[in-house]
Amino acid sequence: MVSAGTARDIALEPTWLEHLRGEFDQDYMLDLRRFLLAEKSRGKRIFPRGDEFFGAFEHTPLDKVKVVILGQDPYHGEGQAHGLCFSVRPGVAIPPSLQNIYREIHDELGVPVPNHGHLTAWAEQGVLLLNSVLSVESGIAGSHRDRGWERFTDRVIDIVNTERDGVVFMLWGSYAQRKGGIIDGRRHCVLKAPHPSPLSAHRGFFGCGHFKAANEYLQSRGETPVDWRLPDA
């Protein structure tokens, strides 16, 4: 993740590294690094790959962020996680929450439902697909919570909140809404709904109108809307 005691060799996109460099020398991040190394030394399998922990930042530089979608943990199944929340690698079955996201986009905008779950095309348009926790042990949901990632991603949200104007934050579920509590609703557009999980989507995620609302807000500011269509895999 980082070299011990220094931030010199962090593989992080430059616009983010400018603001996050100091985090990597904080005790909490050094403790997180030691934890990850210890887990790997015990033969634990960790997702995504280490070089993809910061994939969301690589695909969406800070100065390009126009929408933020907050997730919780990476997927913990084989071959799923690759650093973007809700997204899976090409060829991997589309997870249920993402299926519900696609259904809502189709209902709002009439765009075709994709045949894959790879969301890089959104990220490259300025949609920061940010999980709260950036790693997980294979097969064990939530296994890397409370190890330091949440503090790091709180800092990420704070940076977007203070360094950018007019960003759309999509906060789905109580967890994301609590995490997004620091967002200044006078400078940004904050959209809240239940989580798209099959357990909660019918309680208000379906019909939330977030994708249409996001584009209308961006257009009202003279910005290019997000093309929520995805090319076929």
DOMARDO-15471 format. One line per 3 residues: number of its first residue (from 1); their letters; for each residue z negated, x, y of N, C-alpha, C. Coordinates in steps of 0.1 Angstrom, whole numbers, plus 2048, in hexadecimal, padded with zeros to 3 digits. Example, Ala and Ser with C-alpha at 12.3 -4.5 7.8 and 13.67 -1.06 7.14 Angstrom:
2
1> as> 7B2,884,7C7,7B2,87B,7D3,7B2,884,7DF  7B9,880,7EA,7B9,889,7F5,7B1,881,800 .
***
This chain:
233
1> mvs> 800,808,7F4,800,800,800,800,809,80D  7F6,811,80E,7F5,81B,819,7F0,828,813  7F3,833,81B,7ED,840,817,7DE,840,81B .
4> agt> 7D6,846,814,7C7,845,816,7C4,84A,824  7BD,842,82B,7B7,846,838,7C1,847,843  7CD,844,842,7D7,845,84D,7E1,83A,84C .
7> ard> 7E7,837,858,7F1,82D,859,7FF,833,85A  800,840,859,80D,847,85C,819,842,853  816,83F,846,821,83D,83D,822,82F,838 .
10> ial> 81D,825,841,81E,817,83D,82D,813,83E  831,80C,833,83F,807,833,83E,7F9,838  83E,7F8,846,83D,7EB,84C,848,7EB,857 .
13> ept> 84E,7E0,859,859,7DE,863,854,7E2,871  85B,7EA,879,856,7F1,885,850,7E8,88F  856,7DC,892,850,7D3,89C,842,7CE,898 .
16> wle> 840,7CC,88B,833,7C9,886,829,7D5,886  82E,7E0,882,826,7EC,881,820,7F0,88E  828,7ED,899,823,7F0,8A6,816,7EA,8A9 .
19> hlr> 814,7DD,8A4,808,7D5,8A7,7FE,7D6,89C  802,7D9,890,7F9,7D9,884,7F4,7E6,880  7FA,7F1,886,7F7,7FE,881,7E8,801,880 .
22> gef> 7E0,7FD,88A,7D2,7FF,88A,7CA,7F8,87E  7D0,7ED,879,7C9,7E6,86E,7C8,7EF,861  7D2,7F8,85F,7D2,7FF,853,7C8,80A,851 .
25> dqd> 7C1,80D,85C,7B7,817,85C,7A9,810,85D  7A9,803,85D,79C,7FC,85D,796,7FC,84F  789,7FC,84F,782,7FD,842,786,7F2,838 .
28> yml> 789,7E6,83D,78C,7DB,834,799,7DD,82D  7A3,7E4,834,7B0,7E6,82E,7AF,7F2,825  7A7,7FC,828,7A5,807,81F,79E,802,812 .
31> dlr> 794,7F9,813,78E,7F3,808,798,7EB,7FF  7A1,7E4,806,7AB,7DC,7FF,7B4,7E5,7F7  7B8,7F1,7FD,7C1,7FA,7F7,7BA,800,7EA .
34> rfl> 7AD,803,7EB,7A6,808,7E0,7A5,7FE,7D5  7A3,7F1,7D9,7A2,7E6,7CF,7B0,7E5,7C7  7BB,7E6,7CF,7C8,7E4,7C8,7CB,7F0,7BF .
37> lae> 7C7,7FC,7C3,7CA,808,7BB,7C1,807,7AE  7B5,802,7B0,7AC,801,7A4,7B1,7F7,79A  7B6,7EC,79F,7BB,7E2,797,7C8,7E7,78F .
40> ksr> 7D0,7EE,796,7DC,7F4,78F,7D8,7FE,785  7CE,806,788,7C9,810,77E,7C4,80A,772  7BF,7FE,773,7BA,7F7,767,7C5,7F0,75F .
43> gkr> 7D1,7F1,764,7DC,7EB,75D,7DF,7DD,761  7D9,7D8,76B,7DB,7CB,770,7E9,7CA,776  7F0,7BF,774,7FD,7BD,77A,7FC,7B5,787 .
46> ifp> 801,7BA,792,7FF,7B4,79F,80D,7B0,7A4  80D,7A4,7AA,819,79E,7B0,817,79C,7BF  821,79E,7C7,82E,7A3,7C4,82D,7B2,7C2 .
49> rgd> 838,7B9,7C1,838,7C8,7C0,832,7CD,7CD  82C,7D9,7CC,825,7DF,7D8,82E,7E0,7E3  83B,7E3,7E1,844,7E5,7EC,849,7D8,7F2 .
52> eff> 844,7CD,7EC,847,7C0,7F2,83B,7B8,7F8  830,7BF,7F8,824,7B8,7FE,827,7B3,80C  82F,7BB,814,832,7B8,822,840,7B3,824 .
55> gaf> 845,7AD,81A,853,7A8,81A,856,79E,825  84C,796,829,84E,78C,833,850,793,841  84A,79E,843,84C,7A5,850,859,7AD,850 .
58> eht> 85D,7B2,844,86A,7B9,844,876,7B0,847  875,7A3,842,880,79A,844,880,793,852  874,793,858,872,78C,865,86A,794,86F .
61> pld> 871,79D,877,86B,7A5,881,863,79C,88B  859,7A2,891,850,79A,89A,859,794,8A5  862,79C,8AB,86A,797,8B6,874,78C,8B3 .
64> kvk> 875,789,8A6,87E,77F,8A1,877,772,89C  86A,772,89C,863,767,896,864,75B,89F  869,750,899,86A,743,8A0,863,738,898 .
67> vvi> 860,73A,88B,859,730,883,84F,738,87A  843,733,878,83A,739,86F,836,72E,865  838,731,858,833,728,84D,828,730,846 .
70> lgq> 81C,72A,845,811,730,83F,80F,72C,830  80E,735,827,80A,732,819,7FD,738,816  7F9,738,80A,7EC,73D,806,7EE,74A,7FD .
73> dpy> 7F0,749,7F0,7F2,755,7E8,800,756,7E3  804,762,7DF,811,764,7D9,811,75C,7CB  81D,758,7C7,81E,753,7B9,819,75D,7AF .
76> hge> 812,759,7A5,80C,762,79B,814,763,78E  820,75C,78D,828,75C,781,831,768,781  836,76B,775,83F,776,773,84C,774,77B .
79> gqa> 84F,77F,783,85C,77F,78A,85D,775,796  852,76F,79A,853,765,7A5,852,76B,7B3  846,771,7B6,843,775,7C4,84B,781,7C8 .
82> hgl> 84F,781,7D5,857,78C,7DA,853,78E,7E9  848,789,7EE,843,78C,7FB,845,781,805  84C,776,802,84E,76B,80B,847,75F,806 .
85> cfs> 83F,758,80E,838,74C,808,841,741,804  83E,73B,7FA,846,730,7F4,853,734,7ED  857,740,7EF,864,745,7EB,863,74C,7DD .
88> vrp> 86D,74B,7D5,86E,752,7C8,87B,759,7C7  87B,763,7BE,888,76A,7BC,893,762,7B7  89F,766,7BA,8AB,75E,7B4,8AA,75E,7A5 .
91> gva> 8AE,752,79F,8AD,751,791,8A0,74C,78B  896,74B,794,888,746,790,888,737,793  882,730,78A,880,721,78C,87A,71E,799 .
94> ipp> 87E,714,7A0,879,710,7AD,86B,70A,7AB  861,70F,7B1,853,70A,7AF,852,6FB,7B5  848,6F3,7B0,847,6E6,7B5,845,6E4,7C4 .
97> slq> 83D,6EC,7CA,83B,6EB,7D9,848,6ED,7E0  850,6F7,7DC,85C,6F9,7E2,866,6EE,7E0  866,6E8,7D4,86E,6DD,7D2,86B,6D2,7DC .
100> niy> 85F,6D0,7DF,85B,6C6,7E8,85F,6C9,7F6  85E,6D6,7FA,863,6DA,807,872,6D7,808  87A,6DB,7FE,888,6D8,7FE,88B,6C9,7FF .
103> rei> 883,6C1,7F8,885,6B2,7F9,882,6AD,807  878,6B3,80E,875,6AE,81C,880,6B3,825  885,6BF,824,891,6C3,82C,89D,6BB,82A .
106> hde> 8A0,6B7,81D,8AB,6AF,81A,8A9,6A1,821  89D,69B,820,89B,68E,826,89C,68E,835  897,699,83B,898,69A,84A,8A6,69D,84F .
109> lgv> 8AC,6A7,849,8B9,6AC,84F,8C5,6AA,846  8C3,6A4,83A,8CF,6A1,832,8D6,6AD,82C  8D0,6B9,82C,8D6,6C5,827,8D4,6C5,818 .
112> pvp> 8DE,6CC,811,8DD,6CC,802,8D0,6D3,7FD  8CB,6CE,7F2,8C0,6D5,7EB,8C5,6E1,7E4  8BF,6ED,7E8,8C4,6FA,7E2,8C2,6FA,7D3 .
115> nhg> 8CA,703,7CC,8C9,705,7BE,8C0,711,7BA  8B8,716,7C4,8B0,722,7C2,8A4,721,7CC  89B,72A,7CA,88F,72A,7D2,88D,737,7DB .
118> hlt> 898,73E,7DE,898,74A,7E5,89A,747,7F4  88F,74A,7FC,88F,745,80A,892,750,814  898,75B,810,89B,766,819,8A3,762,825 .
121> awa> 8AC,759,822,8B5,754,82D,8AD,74E,839  8A2,747,835,89A,742,840,893,74D,847  88D,756,840,886,762,846,88E,769,84F .
124> eqg> 89B,76B,84C,8A4,773,854,8A8,76C,861  8A5,75F,862,8A8,757,86E,89B,757,877  890,75D,873,884,75D,87B,879,754,876 .
127> vll> 87A,750,869,86F,748,863,866,752,85C  85A,754,861,850,75D,85B,849,755,850  84C,75A,843,847,753,838,83B,75B,833 .
130> lns> 82F,757,839,823,760,838,819,75A,82F  815,761,824,80A,75D,81C,7FD,763,822  7F2,75C,820,7E5,761,825,7E1,76D,81D .
133> vls> 7E3,76D,810,7E0,778,807,7ED,77E,802  7EF,78B,802,7FC,791,7FF,7FD,797,7F2  7F4,795,7E9,7F5,79A,7DB,7ED,791,7D2 .
136> ves> 7EF,792,7C5,7E9,78A,7BB,7EA,790,7AD  7E0,78E,7A5,7E1,793,797,7E9,78A,78F  7F2,78F,786,7FA,787,77D,7F2,77C,776 .
139> gia> 7F6,770,778,7F0,765,770,7E3,75F,775  7DE,765,780,7D0,761,785,7D2,75D,794  7D3,751,797,7D4,74C,7A4,7C8,74F,7AC .
142> gsh> 7CA,754,7B9,7BF,756,7C2,7B7,763,7BE  7BC,76B,7B5,7B4,777,7B1,7B2,782,7BB  7BA,782,7C6,7B8,78C,7D0,7B3,786,7DE .
145> rdr> 7AE,77A,7DD,7A8,774,7E9,79B,77C,7EC  798,77B,7F9,78B,781,7FF,78A,790,7FC  796,797,7FB,796,7A5,7FA,79B,7AD,807 .
148> gwe> 79E,7A5,811,7A2,7AB,81D,7B0,7A6,823  7B8,7A0,81A,7C5,79C,81F,7C4,791,82A  7BA,788,828,7B8,77D,832,7B6,782,840 .
151> rft> 7AE,78D,841,7AB,793,84E,7B8,798,854  7C0,79F,84C,7CD,7A5,850,7D6,79A,855  7D7,78F,84D,7E1,785,851,7DC,77C,85D .
154> drv> 7CE,77B,85E,7C9,775,86B,7CE,77D,877  7CE,78A,875,7D3,793,880,7E1,791,883  7E9,78F,878,7F7,78C,87A,7F9,77F,882 .
157> idi> 7F2,775,87F,7F3,768,886,7EF,76A,895  7E4,772,897,7E0,774,8A5,7EB,77C,8AD  7F2,785,8A6,7FD,78C,8AD,808,783,8B1 .
160> vnt> 80C,77A,8A8,817,771,8AB,812,767,8B6  806,763,8B5,800,75A,8BF,800,760,8CD  7FD,76D,8CE,7FC,773,8DB,809,77A,8E0 .
163> erd> 811,77F,8D7,81C,787,8DB,829,77F,8DC  829,773,8D6,835,76A,8D7,832,75D,8DE  83D,757,8E3,83B,74A,8E9,845,740,8E1 .
166> gvv> 841,733,8E1,849,729,8DB,84C,72A,8CC  843,72F,8C5,845,730,8B6,840,722,8B0  847,71E,8A6,843,712,89E,83B,717,892 .
169> fml> 82E,712,892,826,715,886,825,708,87E  829,709,871,828,6FF,867,81C,701,85F  811,6F9,860,805,6FB,85A,803,6EF,850 .
172> wgs> 805,6F2,843,804,6E8,838,7F8,6EA,830  7EF,6DF,831,7E3,6DF,829,7D7,6E5,831  7CB,6E1,82D,7BF,6E5,835,7BD,6F4,836 .
175> yaq> 7C1,6FB,82B,7C0,70A,82C,7C8,710,837  7D5,70D,838,7DD,712,842,7D9,70D,850  7D4,701,851,7D0,6FC,85E,7C3,703,863 .
178> rkg> 7BA,706,85A,7AE,70E,85E,7B3,71C,862  7BC,722,85B,7C0,730,85E,7C8,730,86B  7CE,725,86F,7D6,724,87B,7CE,71F,887 .
181> gii> 7C1,71F,885,7B8,719,890,7B9,721,89D  7BD,72E,89C,7BD,736,8A9,7CA,734,8B1  7D3,72D,8AB,7E0,72C,8B2,7DF,723,8BF .
184> dgr> 7E5,728,8CA,7E5,722,8D7,7F0,717,8D7  7EC,70A,8D6,7F5,6FF,8D5,7FC,6FD,8E2  7F8,703,8ED,7FF,702,8FA,80B,70B,8FB .
187> rhc> 80A,716,8F3,816,720,8F3,81F,71E,8E7  81A,717,8DD,822,716,8D1,822,708,8CC  82B,705,8C3,82C,6F8,8BD,825,6F8,8AF .
190> vlk> 81A,6F1,8AE,812,6F1,8A1,814,6E4,89A  81A,6E5,88E,81C,6D9,886,813,6D9,87A  80D,6CE,877,803,6CE,86C,807,6C2,862 .
193> aph> 805,6C5,855,807,6BB,84B,800,6BF,83F  7FE,6B6,835,7F9,6BA,828,802,6C4,821  7FC,6CB,818,804,6D5,810,80F,6CF,808 .
196> psp> 81A,6D6,806,825,6D0,7FE,823,6D0,7EF  817,6D5,7EA,814,6D4,7DC,816,6C6,7D7  819,6C5,7CA,81A,6B7,7C4,80D,6AF,7C5 .
199> lsa> 802,6B6,7C6,7F5,6AF,7C7,7F3,6A9,7D5  7FA,6AD,7DF,7F7,6A8,7ED,804,6A4,7F4  810,6A7,7F0,81C,6A5,7F8,81D,696,7FC .
202> hrg> 819,68D,7F3,81A,67F,7F5,810,67A,800  807,682,804,7FD,67E,80E,801,681,81C  80E,685,81E,812,687,82C,81C,692,82E .
205> ffg> 81E,69B,823,828,6A5,825,836,69E,825  838,696,81B,844,68E,81C,845,685,828  84F,687,830,850,67F,83C,84A,686,848 .
208> cgh> 846,693,847,83F,699,852,849,69D,85D  855,69E,85A,85F,6A1,865,85F,6AF,86B  858,6B8,864,856,6C6,86A,863,6CE,86D .
211> fka> 86C,6CD,864,878,6D5,865,881,6D0,870  882,6C3,872,88A,6BE,87D,882,6C1,88A  875,6BF,88A,86D,6C1,896,86E,6D0,89A .
214> ane> 86D,6D9,891,86E,6E7,894,87B,6EA,89B  886,6E5,896,893,6E8,89C,894,6E1,8AA  88F,6D5,8AB,890,6CF,8B9,888,6D7,8C3 .
217> ylq> 87C,6DC,8BF,874,6E4,8C8,87B,6F1,8CB  881,6F8,8C2,888,704,8C5,894,701,8CE  89B,6F7,8CC,8A7,6F4,8D4,8A2,6F0,8E2 .
220> srg> 897,6EA,8E3,892,6E6,8F1,88E,6F2,8F9  88C,6FE,8F2,889,70A,8F9,896,713,8FA  8A1,70E,8F6,8AE,715,8F7,8B0,71F,8EC .
223> etp> 8A8,71D,8E1,8A9,727,8D6,8B2,721,8CB  8B7,729,8C3,8C0,725,8B7,8B7,71E,8AD  8BA,712,8A8,8B2,70C,89E,8B3,713,890 .
226> vdw> 8AA,711,887,8AB,717,87A,8B5,70F,871  8BE,716,86B,8C6,70F,861,8BF,70F,854  8B9,703,850,8B1,702,845,8B9,701,838 .
229> rlp> 8C6,701,839,8CE,702,82D,8CD,710,826  8CE,710,819,8CE,71D,813,8DB,71F,80B  8E1,72A,80C,8ED,72D,804,8EA,72C,7F5 .
232> da> 8F4,727,7ED,8F2,727,7DE,8F0,735,7D9  8E7,736,7CF,8E5,743,7C8,8F1,746,7C0 .
***
